[in-house]
Each structure stands twice: as C-alpha cells, then as structure tokens.
Amino acid sequence: MLKDPKDPRGYTSEEIKEICKKYKIHWKKFKKAFGCNTCIVAEDNTPRFYKCDVERALYTLGCKDGRFHIWD
C-alpha cells in the first residue's frame, strides 16, 4: 500500500523519489507517466504533489499500489 505523504497536502519530490526507489521505477519514467499536473507550493517554496496524481502515475506504470483516478 502506498504510504500517505508526510504533508497532508501532498508528496515532496524527495518522497516521490523514495516511492520510485521502493517500486524500482526510474525517475524519468515516473515523470513521463506523471505528466503535467497542478501542485501547491508550500511555505518553504517547495512543491507538494497531490496523492491522486502520484497514484495515477503509478497505475499508468503498472504498479500494484497505483490507482486509477479520472482527470479533472
């Protein structure tokens, strides 16, 4: 099961890299599957990526913990 992000608003880039490492997904492949999505910028000026977008990218890559979400 995919762990929730530490920040309830979304994953940091470092957390996503750890997810990729766990599932043995190359960072560039993940970025391509993730595509162009909205994110928020936290107080420290770093992005937070929504969990549904990360799950959708994992689903696209065939990961067992990915989940299909309809794009809005």
Secondary structure, DSSP 8 states (H G I E B T S, - for coil): -----SBTTBB-HHHHHHHHHHHT--HHHHHHHH-S--EEE-TTS-EEE-HHHHHHHHHHTT-TT-------
